[in-house]
């Protein structure tokens, strides 16, 4: 179980680092847009991200 957790954490860090590494200017603009966004908008983005993650986890775990 811990191995799966650290694998997922490592994969998340790799994906999180792709955009700032490849296009730092676009990443900076995206962060500035997020800073200006209201709480409701950020929560909706977070909810959409969590929902997509849960769906992907379900599909990869139970549909194979």
PQR file with spaces between the fields and no chain letter, atoms N, CA, C, O and H, PARSE charges and radii, in Angstrom:
ATOM       1  N    UNK     1       0.815   -1.193    0.000 -0.4000 1.5000
ATOM       2  CA   UNK     1       0.000    0.000    0.000 -0.0000 2.0000
ATOM       3  C    UNK     1       0.863    1.263    0.000  0.5500 1.7000
ATOM       4  O    UNK     1       0.596    2.188   -0.767 -0.5500 1.4000
ATOM       5  N    UNK     2       1.891    1.315    0.846 -0.4000 1.5000
ATOM       6  CA   UNK     2       2.763    2.484    0.883 -0.0000 2.0000
ATOM       7  C    UNK     2       3.472    2.675   -0.441  0.5500 1.7000
ATOM       8  O    UNK     2       3.718    3.803   -0.867 -0.5500 1.4000
ATOM       9  H    UNK     2       2.108    0.564    1.469  0.4000 1.0000
ATOM      10  N    UNK     3       3.800    1.566   -1.092 -0.4000 1.5000
ATOM      11  CA   UNK     3       4.468    1.658   -2.388 -0.0000 2.0000
ATOM      12  C    UNK     3       3.551    2.352   -3.397  0.5500 1.7000
ATOM      13  O    UNK     3       4.003    3.200   -4.166 -0.5500 1.4000
ATOM      14  H    UNK     3       3.600    0.649   -0.746  0.4000 1.0000
ATOM      15  N    UNK     4       2.281    1.999   -3.395 -0.4000 1.5000
ATOM      16  CA   UNK     4       1.317    2.646   -4.293 -0.0000 2.0000
ATOM      17  C    UNK     4       1.172    4.135   -3.971  0.5500 1.7000
ATOM      18  O    UNK     4       1.089    4.967   -4.874 -0.5500 1.4000
ATOM      19  H    UNK     4       1.913    1.311   -2.770  0.4000 1.0000
ATOM      20  N    UNK     5       1.142    4.458   -2.690 -0.4000 1.5000
ATOM      21  CA   UNK     5       1.017    5.852   -2.276 -0.0000 2.0000
ATOM      22  C    UNK     5       2.200    6.676   -2.775  0.5500 1.7000
ATOM      23  O    UNK     5       2.012    7.750   -3.347 -0.5500 1.4000
ATOM      24  H    UNK     5       1.210    3.781   -1.956  0.4000 1.0000
ATOM      25  N    UNK     6       3.417    6.179   -2.561 -0.4000 1.5000
ATOM      26  CA   UNK     6       4.595    6.928   -2.989 -0.0000 2.0000
ATOM      27  C    UNK     6       4.714    6.977   -4.510  0.5500 1.7000
ATOM      28  O    UNK     6       5.206    7.961   -5.063 -0.5500 1.4000
ATOM      29  H    UNK     6       3.570    5.307   -2.096  0.4000 1.0000
ATOM      30  N    UNK     7       4.264    5.918   -5.189 -0.4000 1.5000
ATOM      31  CA   UNK     7       4.237    5.938   -6.651 -0.0000 2.0000
ATOM      32  C    UNK     7       3.300    7.040   -7.140  0.5500 1.7000
ATOM      33  O    UNK     7       3.650    7.805   -8.038 -0.5500 1.4000
ATOM      34  H    UNK     7       3.864    5.119   -4.740  0.4000 1.0000
ATOM      35  N    UNK     8       2.111    7.118   -6.548 -0.4000 1.5000
ATOM      36  CA   UNK     8       1.140    8.147   -6.937 -0.0000 2.0000
ATOM      37  C    UNK     8       1.670    9.541   -6.625  0.5500 1.7000
ATOM      38  O    UNK     8       1.508   10.460   -7.428 -0.5500 1.4000
ATOM      39  H    UNK     8       1.826    6.496   -5.818  0.4000 1.0000
ATOM      40  N    UNK     9       2.296    9.706   -5.478 -0.4000 1.5000
ATOM      41  CA   UNK     9       2.866   10.997   -5.103 -0.0000 2.0000
ATOM      42  C    UNK     9       3.965   11.413   -6.077  0.5500 1.7000
ATOM      43  O    UNK     9       4.017   12.564   -6.510 -0.5500 1.4000
ATOM      44  H    UNK     9       2.429    8.960   -4.825  0.4000 1.0000
ATOM      45  N    UNK    10       4.838   10.474   -6.416 -0.4000 1.5000
ATOM      46  CA   UNK    10       5.915   10.773   -7.365 -0.0000 2.0000
ATOM      47  C    UNK    10       5.354   11.141   -8.733  0.5500 1.7000
ATOM      48  O    UNK    10       5.834   12.080   -9.368 -0.5500 1.4000
ATOM      49  H    UNK    10       4.796    9.539   -6.065  0.4000 1.0000
ATOM      50  N    UNK    11       4.353   10.415   -9.187 -0.4000 1.5000
ATOM      51  CA   UNK    11       3.739   10.705  -10.482 -0.0000 2.0000
ATOM      52  C    UNK    11       3.076   12.080  -10.473  0.5500 1.7000
ATOM      53  O    UNK    11       3.160   12.812  -11.459 -0.5500 1.4000
ATOM      54  H    UNK    11       3.963    9.652   -8.671  0.4000 1.0000
ATOM      55  N    UNK    12       2.420   12.436   -9.374 -0.4000 1.5000
ATOM      56  CA   UNK    12       1.809   13.757   -9.255 -0.0000 2.0000
ATOM      57  C    UNK    12       2.868   14.854   -9.342  0.5500 1.7000
ATOM      58  O    UNK    12       2.665   15.860  -10.022 -0.5500 1.4000
ATOM      59  H    UNK    12       2.352   11.841   -8.573  0.4000 1.0000
ATOM      60  N    UNK    13       3.992   14.665   -8.659 -0.4000 1.5000
ATOM      61  CA   UNK    13       5.054   15.665   -8.695 -0.0000 2.0000
ATOM      62  C    UNK    13       5.632   15.826  -10.099  0.5500 1.7000
ATOM      63  O    UNK    13       5.947   16.939  -10.519 -0.5500 1.4000
ATOM      64  H    UNK    13       4.157   13.848   -8.107  0.4000 1.0000
ATOM      65  N    UNK    14       5.769   14.718  -10.822 -0.4000 1.5000
ATOM      66  CA   UNK    14       6.256   14.795  -12.203 -0.0000 2.0000
ATOM      67  C    UNK    14       5.279   15.602  -13.048  0.5500 1.7000
ATOM      68  O    UNK    14       5.692   16.508  -13.772 -0.5500 1.4000
ATOM      69  H    UNK    14       5.512   13.814  -10.481  0.4000 1.0000
ATOM      70  N    UNK    15       3.983   15.283  -12.964 -0.4000 1.5000
ATOM      71  CA   UNK    15       2.989   16.004  -13.758 -0.0000 2.0000
ATOM      72  C    UNK    15       2.898   17.474  -13.361  0.5500 1.7000
ATOM      73  O    UNK    15       2.737   18.341  -14.219 -0.5500 1.4000
ATOM      74  H    UNK    15       3.648   14.547  -12.376  0.4000 1.0000
ATOM      75  N    UNK    16       3.000   17.754  -12.074 -0.4000 1.5000
ATOM      76  CA   UNK    16       2.951   19.140  -11.607 -0.0000 2.0000
ATOM      77  C    UNK    16       4.137   19.948  -12.132  0.5500 1.7000
ATOM      78  O    UNK    16       4.019   21.158  -12.330 -0.5500 1.4000
ATOM      79  H    UNK    16       3.130   17.050  -11.377  0.4000 1.0000
ATOM      80  N    UNK    17       5.256   19.307  -12.355 -0.4000 1.5000
ATOM      81  CA   UNK    17       6.453   20.008  -12.803 -0.0000 2.0000
ATOM      82  C    UNK    17       6.570   20.193  -14.301  0.5500 1.7000
ATOM      83  O    UNK    17       7.424   20.952  -14.759 -0.5500 1.4000
ATOM      84  H    UNK    17       5.353   18.324  -12.194  0.4000 1.0000
ATOM      85  N    UNK    18       5.733   19.518  -15.077 -0.4000 1.5000
ATOM      86  CA   UNK    18       5.854   19.581  -16.542 -0.0000 2.0000
ATOM      87  C    UNK    18       5.604   20.991  -17.064  0.5500 1.7000
ATOM      88  O    UNK    18       6.416   21.513  -17.828 -0.5500 1.4000
ATOM      89  H    UNK    18       5.039   18.902  -14.705  0.4000 1.0000
ATOM      90  N    UNK    19       4.502   21.615  -16.670 -0.4000 1.5000
ATOM      91  CA   UNK    19       4.159   22.929  -17.225 -0.0000 2.0000
ATOM      92  C    UNK    19       5.177   24.010  -16.862  0.5500 1.7000
ATOM      93  O    UNK    19       5.609   24.744  -17.750 -0.5500 1.4000
ATOM      94  H    UNK    19       3.842   21.191  -16.050  0.4000 1.0000
ATOM      95  N    UNK    20       5.580   24.139  -15.592 -0.4000 1.5000
ATOM      96  CA   UNK    20       6.578   25.178  -15.306 -0.0000 2.0000
ATOM      97  C    UNK    20       7.922   24.909  -15.979  0.5500 1.7000
ATOM      98  O    UNK    20       8.666   25.844  -16.272 -0.5500 1.4000
ATOM      99  H    UNK    20       5.230   23.543  -14.870  0.4000 1.0000
ATOM     100  N    UNK    21       8.233   23.645  -16.225 -0.4000 1.5000
ATOM     101  CA   UNK    21       9.496   23.332  -16.887 -0.0000 2.0000
ATOM     102  C    UNK    21       9.443   23.652  -18.378  0.5500 1.7000
ATOM     103  O    UNK    21      10.375   24.245  -18.922 -0.5500 1.4000
ATOM     104  H    UNK    21       7.628   22.885  -15.987  0.4000 1.0000
ATOM     105  N    UNK    22       8.354   23.260  -19.037 -0.4000 1.5000
ATOM     106  CA   UNK    22       8.263   23.440  -20.490 -0.0000 2.0000
ATOM     107  C    UNK    22       7.867   24.856  -20.891  0.5500 1.7000
ATOM     108  O    UNK    22       8.418   25.407  -21.843 -0.5500 1.4000
ATOM     109  H    UNK    22       7.598   22.779  -18.595  0.4000 1.0000
ATOM     110  N    UNK    23       6.921   25.445  -20.176 -0.4000 1.5000
ATOM     111  CA   UNK    23       6.428   26.785  -20.529 -0.0000 2.0000
ATOM     112  C    UNK    23       6.279   27.639  -19.277  0.5500 1.7000
ATOM     113  O    UNK    23       5.164   27.845  -18.797 -0.5500 1.4000
ATOM     114  H    UNK    23       6.473   24.997  -19.402  0.4000 1.0000
ATOM     115  N    UNK    24       7.389   28.137  -18.744 -0.4000 1.5000
ATOM     116  CA   UNK    24       7.308   28.899  -17.495 -0.0000 2.0000
ATOM     117  C    UNK    24       6.446   30.160  -17.602  0.5500 1.7000
ATOM     118  O    UNK    24       5.778   30.531  -16.637 -0.5500 1.4000
ATOM     119  H    UNK    24       8.295   27.971  -19.134  0.4000 1.0000
ATOM     120  N    UNK    25       6.452   30.817  -18.753 -0.4000 1.5000
ATOM     121  CA   UNK    25       5.648   32.030  -18.907 -0.0000 2.0000
ATOM     122  C    UNK    25       4.152   31.705  -18.852  0.5500 1.7000
ATOM     123  O    UNK    25       3.389   32.417  -18.198 -0.5500 1.4000
ATOM     124  H    UNK    25       6.995   30.515  -19.537  0.4000 1.0000
ATOM     125  N    UNK    26       3.734   30.647  -19.526 -0.4000 1.5000
ATOM     126  CA   UNK    26       2.323   30.244  -19.472 -0.0000 2.0000
ATOM     127  C    UNK    26       1.928   29.833  -18.062  0.5500 1.7000
ATOM     128  O    UNK    26       0.824   30.129  -17.604 -0.5500 1.4000
ATOM     129  H    UNK    26       4.354   30.069  -20.056  0.4000 1.0000
ATOM     130  N    UNK    27       2.829   29.155  -17.385 -0.4000 1.5000
ATOM     131  CA   UNK    27       2.572   28.749  -16.004 -0.0000 2.0000
ATOM     132  C    UNK    27       2.395   29.972  -15.108  0.5500 1.7000
ATOM     133  O    UNK    27       1.497   30.007  -14.266 -0.5500 1.4000
ATOM     134  H    UNK    27       3.726   28.914  -17.756  0.4000 1.0000
ATOM     135  N    UNK    28       3.243   30.959  -15.289 -0.4000 1.5000
ATOM     136  CA   UNK    28       3.155   32.190  -14.501 -0.0000 2.0000
ATOM     137  C    UNK    28       1.818   32.895  -14.758  0.5500 1.7000
ATOM     138  O    UNK    28       1.174   33.367  -13.822 -0.5500 1.4000
ATOM     139  H    UNK    28       3.972   30.931  -15.973  0.4000 1.0000
ATOM     140  N    UNK    29       1.404   32.964  -16.029 -0.4000 1.5000
ATOM     141  CA   UNK    29       0.115   33.592  -16.357 -0.0000 2.0000
ATOM     142  C    UNK    29      -1.049   32.832  -15.716  0.5500 1.7000
ATOM     143  O    UNK    29      -1.993   33.436  -15.206 -0.5500 1.4000
ATOM     144  H    UNK    29       1.928   32.580  -16.790  0.4000 1.0000
ATOM     145  N    UNK    30      -0.967   31.505  -15.750 -0.4000 1.5000
ATOM     146  CA   UNK    30      -2.033   30.694  -15.148 -0.0000 2.0000
ATOM     147  C    UNK    30      -2.114   30.940  -13.643  0.5500 1.7000
ATOM     148  O    UNK    30      -3.208   31.032  -13.086 -0.5500 1.4000
ATOM     149  H    UNK    30      -0.200   31.014  -16.164  0.4000 1.0000
ATOM     150  N    UNK    31      -0.966   31.045  -12.991 -0.4000 1.5000
ATOM     151  CA   UNK    31      -0.966   31.328  -11.551 -0.0000 2.0000
ATOM     152  C    UNK    31      -1.550   32.706  -11.257  0.5500 1.7000
ATOM     153  O    UNK    31      -2.300   32.873  -10.295 -0.5500 1.4000
ATOM     154  H    UNK    31      -0.077   30.969  -13.444  0.4000 1.0000
ATOM     155  N    UNK    32      -1.208   33.693  -12.085 -0.4000 1.5000
ATOM     156  CA   UNK    32      -1.763   35.036  -11.887 -0.0000 2.0000
ATOM     157  C    UNK    32      -3.278   35.035  -12.056  0.5500 1.7000
ATOM     158  O    UNK    32      -3.988   35.722  -11.321 -0.5500 1.4000
ATOM     159  H    UNK    32      -0.599   33.557  -12.866  0.4000 1.0000
ATOM     160  N    UNK    33      -3.774   34.264  -13.025 -0.4000 1.5000
ATOM     161  CA   UNK    33      -5.222   34.160  -13.215 -0.0000 2.0000
ATOM     162  C    UNK    33      -5.877   33.517  -11.993  0.5500 1.7000
ATOM     163  O    UNK    33      -6.955   33.934  -11.569 -0.5500 1.4000
ATOM     164  H    UNK    33      -3.198   33.706  -13.622  0.4000 1.0000
ATOM     165  N    UNK    34      -5.219   32.497  -11.429 -0.4000 1.5000
ATOM     166  CA   UNK    34      -5.779   31.824  -10.259 -0.0000 2.0000
ATOM     167  C    UNK    34      -5.809   32.747   -9.043  0.5500 1.7000
ATOM     168  O    UNK    34      -6.745   32.696   -8.244 -0.5500 1.4000
ATOM     169  H    UNK    34      -4.343   32.159  -11.774  0.4000 1.0000
ATOM     170  N    UNK    35      -4.784   33.591   -8.903 -0.4000 1.5000
ATOM     171  CA   UNK    35      -4.740   34.530   -7.779 -0.0000 2.0000
ATOM     172  C    UNK    35      -5.910   35.509   -7.863  0.5500 1.7000
ATOM     173  O    UNK    35      -6.465   35.902   -6.837 -0.5500 1.4000
ATOM     174  H    UNK    35      -4.024   33.633   -9.552  0.4000 1.0000
ATOM     175  N    UNK    36      -6.282   35.901   -9.068 -0.4000 1.5000
ATOM     176  CA   UNK    36      -7.357   36.865   -9.262 -0.0000 2.0000
ATOM     177  C    UNK    36      -8.741   36.220   -9.191  0.5500 1.7000
ATOM     178  O    UNK    36      -9.746   36.921   -9.077 -0.5500 1.4000
ATOM     179  H    UNK    36      -5.831   35.582   -9.901  0.4000 1.0000
ATOM     180  N    UNK    37      -8.795   34.909   -9.256 -0.4000 1.5000
ATOM     181  CA   UNK    37     -10.064   34.196   -9.261 -0.0000 2.0000
ATOM     182  C    UNK    37     -10.665   34.183   -7.851  0.5500 1.7000
ATOM     183  O    UNK    37      -9.939   34.177   -6.857 -0.5500 1.4000
ATOM     184  H    UNK    37      -7.978   34.339   -9.348  0.4000 1.0000
ATOM     185  N    UNK    38     -11.965   34.179   -7.782 -0.4000 1.5000
ATOM     186  CA   UNK    38     -12.636   34.125   -6.487 -0.0000 2.0000
ATOM     187  C    UNK    38     -12.587   32.729   -5.877  0.5500 1.7000
ATOM     188  O    UNK    38     -12.198   31.759   -6.526 -0.5500 1.4000
ATOM     189  H    UNK    38     -12.555   34.184   -8.589  0.4000 1.0000
ATOM     190  N    UNK    39     -12.991   32.655   -4.618 -0.4000 1.5000
ATOM     191  CA   UNK    39     -12.990   31.375   -3.913 -0.0000 2.0000
ATOM     192  C    UNK    39     -13.882   30.343   -4.595  0.5500 1.7000
ATOM     193  O    UNK    39     -13.520   29.171   -4.697 -0.5500 1.4000
ATOM     194  H    UNK    39     -13.307   33.444   -4.090  0.4000 1.0000
ATOM     195  N    UNK    40     -15.036   30.780   -5.055 -0.4000 1.5000
ATOM     196  CA   UNK    40     -15.969   29.846   -5.694 -0.0000 2.0000
ATOM     197  C    UNK    40     -15.350   29.222   -6.947  0.5500 1.7000
ATOM     198  O    UNK    40     -15.472   28.016   -7.166 -0.5500 1.4000
ATOM     199  H    UNK    40     -15.330   31.733   -4.972  0.4000 1.0000
ATOM     200  N    UNK    41     -14.691   30.033   -7.760 -0.4000 1.5000
ATOM     201  CA   UNK    41     -14.055   29.516   -8.968 -0.0000 2.0000
ATOM     202  C    UNK    41     -12.949   28.522   -8.656  0.5500 1.7000
ATOM     203  O    UNK    41     -12.833   27.488   -9.313 -0.5500 1.4000
ATOM     204  H    UNK    41     -14.592   31.012   -7.583  0.4000 1.0000
ATOM     205  N    UNK    42     -12.137   28.835   -7.651 -0.4000 1.5000
ATOM     206  CA   UNK    42     -11.070   27.914   -7.256 -0.0000 2.0000
ATOM     207  C    UNK    42     -11.638   26.610   -6.712  0.5500 1.7000
ATOM     208  O    UNK    42     -11.113   25.531   -6.986 -0.5500 1.4000
ATOM     209  H    UNK    42     -12.232   29.675   -7.117  0.4000 1.0000
ATOM     210  N    UNK    43     -12.710   26.719   -5.941 -0.4000 1.5000
ATOM     211  CA   UNK    43     -13.338   25.501   -5.414 -0.0000 2.0000
ATOM     212  C    UNK    43     -13.899   24.639   -6.542  0.5500 1.7000
ATOM     213  O    UNK    43     -13.817   23.412   -6.491 -0.5500 1.4000
ATOM     214  H    UNK    43     -13.136   27.595   -5.718  0.4000 1.0000
ATOM     215  N    UNK    44     -14.463   25.278   -7.549 -0.4000 1.5000
ATOM     216  CA   UNK    44     -15.008   24.518   -8.679 -0.0000 2.0000
ATOM     217  C    UNK    44     -13.894   23.811   -9.448  0.5500 1.7000
ATOM     218  O    UNK    44     -14.060   22.668   -9.875 -0.5500 1.4000
ATOM     219  H    UNK    44     -14.530   26.274   -7.591  0.4000 1.0000
ATOM     220  N    UNK    45     -12.767   24.486   -9.624 -0.4000 1.5000
ATOM     221  CA   UNK    45     -11.619   23.854  -10.281 -0.0000 2.0000
ATOM     222  C    UNK    45     -11.130   22.672   -9.446  0.5500 1.7000
ATOM     223  O    UNK    45     -10.836   21.604   -9.983 -0.5500 1.4000
ATOM     224  H    UNK    45     -12.632   25.415   -9.277  0.4000 1.0000
ATOM     225  N    UNK    46     -11.044   22.870   -8.132 -0.4000 1.5000
ATOM     226  CA   UNK    46     -10.631   21.783   -7.246 -0.0000 2.0000
ATOM     227  C    UNK    46     -11.595   20.614   -7.290  0.5500 1.7000
ATOM     228  O    UNK    46     -11.172   19.458   -7.320 -0.5500 1.4000
ATOM     229  H    UNK    46     -11.282   23.738   -7.696  0.4000 1.0000
ATOM     230  N    UNK    47     -12.887   20.904   -7.293 -0.4000 1.5000
ATOM     231  CA   UNK    47     -13.899   19.853   -7.365 -0.0000 2.0000
ATOM     232  C    UNK    47     -13.798   19.089   -8.680  0.5500 1.7000
ATOM     233  O    UNK    47     -13.866   17.860   -8.693 -0.5500 1.4000
ATOM     234  H    UNK    47     -13.231   21.843   -7.269  0.4000 1.0000
ATOM     235  N    UNK    48     -13.636   19.812   -9.780 -0.4000 1.5000
ATOM     236  CA   UNK    48     -13.508   19.157  -11.086 -0.0000 2.0000
ATOM     237  C    UNK    48     -12.263   18.275  -11.128  0.5500 1.7000
ATOM     238  O    UNK    48     -12.302   17.168  -11.664 -0.5500 1.4000
ATOM     239  H    UNK    48     -13.581   20.811   -9.769  0.4000 1.0000
ATOM     240  N    UNK    49     -11.178   18.755  -10.572 -0.4000 1.5000
ATOM     241  CA   UNK    49      -9.938   17.985  -10.546 -0.0000 2.0000
ATOM     242  C    UNK    49     -10.091   16.723   -9.701  0.5500 1.7000
ATOM     243  O    UNK    49      -9.676   15.641  -10.117 -0.5500 1.4000
ATOM     244  H    UNK    49     -11.146   19.654  -10.136  0.4000 1.0000
ATOM     245  N    UNK    50     -10.685   16.859   -8.521 -0.4000 1.5000
ATOM     246  CA   UNK    50     -10.885   15.688   -7.663 -0.0000 2.0000
ATOM     247  C    UNK    50     -11.826   14.678   -8.313  0.5500 1.7000
ATOM     248  O    UNK    50     -11.592   13.472   -8.238 -0.5500 1.4000
ATOM     249  H    UNK    50     -11.023   17.737   -8.183  0.4000 1.0000
ATOM     250  N    UNK    51     -12.885   15.164   -8.947 -0.4000 1.5000
ATOM     251  CA   UNK    51     -13.836   14.275   -9.610 -0.0000 2.0000
ATOM     252  C    UNK    51     -13.170   13.515  -10.742  0.5500 1.7000
ATOM     253  O    UNK    51     -13.364   12.307  -10.882 -0.5500 1.4000
ATOM     254  H    UNK    51     -13.075   16.144   -9.008  0.4000 1.0000
ATOM     255  N    UNK    52     -12.387   14.215  -11.550 -0.4000 1.5000
ATOM     256  CA   UNK    52     -11.670   13.546  -12.637 -0.0000 2.0000
ATOM     257  C    UNK    52     -10.703   12.504  -12.079  0.5500 1.7000
ATOM     258  O    UNK    52     -10.581   11.411  -12.634 -0.5500 1.4000
ATOM     259  H    UNK    52     -12.230   15.196  -11.437  0.4000 1.0000
ATOM     260  N    UNK    53     -10.022   12.832  -10.994 -0.4000 1.5000
ATOM     261  CA   UNK    53      -9.097   11.886  -10.377 -0.0000 2.0000
ATOM     262  C    UNK    53      -9.800   10.652   -9.851  0.5500 1.7000
ATOM     263  O    UNK    53      -9.315    9.535  -10.034 -0.5500 1.4000
ATOM     264  H    UNK    53     -10.121   13.719  -10.544  0.4000 1.0000
ATOM     265  N    UNK    54     -10.937   10.839   -9.198 -0.4000 1.5000
ATOM     266  CA   UNK    54     -11.699    9.702   -8.668 -0.0000 2.0000
ATOM     267  C    UNK    54     -12.189    8.811   -9.797  0.5500 1.7000
ATOM     268  O    UNK    54     -12.136    7.585   -9.692 -0.5500 1.4000
ATOM     269  H    UNK    54     -11.331   11.746   -9.049  0.4000 1.0000
ATOM     270  N    UNK    55     -12.664    9.419  -10.874 -0.4000 1.5000
ATOM     271  CA   UNK    55     -13.128    8.634  -12.022 -0.0000 2.0000
ATOM     272  C    UNK    55     -11.977    7.843  -12.626  0.5500 1.7000
ATOM     273  O    UNK    55     -12.133    6.661  -12.934 -0.5500 1.4000
ATOM     274  H    UNK    55     -12.707   10.414  -10.960  0.4000 1.0000
ATOM     275  N    UNK    56     -10.820    8.482  -12.799 -0.4000 1.5000
ATOM     276  CA   UNK    56      -9.660    7.771  -13.343 -0.0000 2.0000
ATOM     277  C    UNK    56      -9.207    6.645  -12.424  0.5500 1.7000
ATOM     278  O    UNK    56      -8.860    5.562  -12.896 -0.5500 1.4000
ATOM     279  H    UNK    56     -10.693    9.442  -12.549  0.4000 1.0000
ATOM     280  N    UNK    57      -9.205    6.891  -11.117 -0.4000 1.5000
ATOM     281  CA   UNK    57      -8.855    5.826  -10.174 -0.0000 2.0000
ATOM     282  C    UNK    57      -9.812    4.652  -10.295  0.5500 1.7000
ATOM     283  O    UNK    57      -9.387    3.497  -10.319 -0.5500 1.4000
ATOM     284  H    UNK    57      -9.486    7.771  -10.734  0.4000 1.0000
ATOM     285  N    UNK    58     -11.088    4.944  -10.371 -0.4000 1.5000
ATOM     286  CA   UNK    58     -12.084    3.886  -10.502 -0.0000 2.0000
ATOM     287  C    UNK    58     -11.870    3.093  -11.786  0.5500 1.7000
ATOM     288  O    UNK    58     -11.863    1.862  -11.775 -0.5500 1.4000
ATOM     289  H    UNK    58     -11.434    5.882  -10.351  0.4000 1.0000
ATOM     290  N    UNK    59     -11.695    3.813  -12.892 -0.4000 1.5000
ATOM     291  CA   UNK    59     -11.533    3.134  -14.179 -0.0000 2.0000
ATOM     292  C    UNK    59     -10.279    2.268  -14.218  0.5500 1.7000
ATOM     293  O    UNK    59     -10.315    1.150  -14.733 -0.5500 1.4000
ATOM     294  H    UNK    59     -11.700    4.813  -12.901  0.4000 1.0000
ATOM     295  N    UNK    60      -9.178    2.770  -13.684 -0.4000 1.5000
ATOM     296  CA   UNK    60      -7.943    1.990  -13.734 -0.0000 2.0000
ATOM     297  C    UNK    60      -7.949    0.845  -12.731  0.5500 1.7000
ATOM     298  O    UNK    60      -7.287   -0.169  -12.955 -0.5500 1.4000
ATOM     299  H    UNK    60      -9.149    3.678  -13.266  0.4000 1.0000
ATOM     300  N    UNK    61      -8.676    0.984  -11.641 -0.4000 1.5000
ATOM     301  CA   UNK    61      -8.662   -0.047  -10.605 -0.0000 2.0000
ATOM     302  C    UNK    61      -9.683   -1.152  -10.867  0.5500 1.7000
ATOM     303  O    UNK    61      -9.392   -2.329  -10.655 -0.5500 1.4000
ATOM     304  H    UNK    61      -9.213    1.808  -11.460  0.4000 1.0000
ATOM     305  N    UNK    62     -10.869   -0.780  -11.323 -0.4000 1.5000
ATOM     306  CA   UNK    62     -11.961   -1.747  -11.398 -0.0000 2.0000
ATOM     307  C    UNK    62     -12.388   -2.118  -12.812  0.5500 1.7000
ATOM     308  O    UNK    62     -13.180   -3.045  -12.981 -0.5500 1.4000
ATOM     309  H    UNK    62     -11.105    0.177  -11.496  0.4000 1.0000
ATOM     310  N    UNK    63     -11.900   -1.437  -13.812 -0.4000 1.5000
ATOM     311  CA   UNK    63     -12.312   -1.744  -15.186 -0.0000 2.0000
ATOM     312  C    UNK    63     -11.257   -2.548  -15.943  0.5500 1.7000
ATOM     313  O    UNK    63     -11.406   -2.789  -17.141 -0.5500 1.4000
ATOM     314  H    UNK    63     -11.257   -0.684  -13.674  0.4000 1.0000
ATOM     315  N    UNK    64     -10.203   -2.961  -15.260 -0.4000 1.5000
ATOM     316  CA   UNK    64      -9.153   -3.738  -15.944 -0.0000 2.0000
ATOM     317  C    UNK    64      -9.291   -5.200  -15.665  0.5500 1.7000
ATOM     318  O    UNK    64      -8.495   -6.000  -16.158 -0.5500 1.4000
ATOM     319  H    UNK    64     -10.082   -2.765  -14.287  0.4000 1.0000
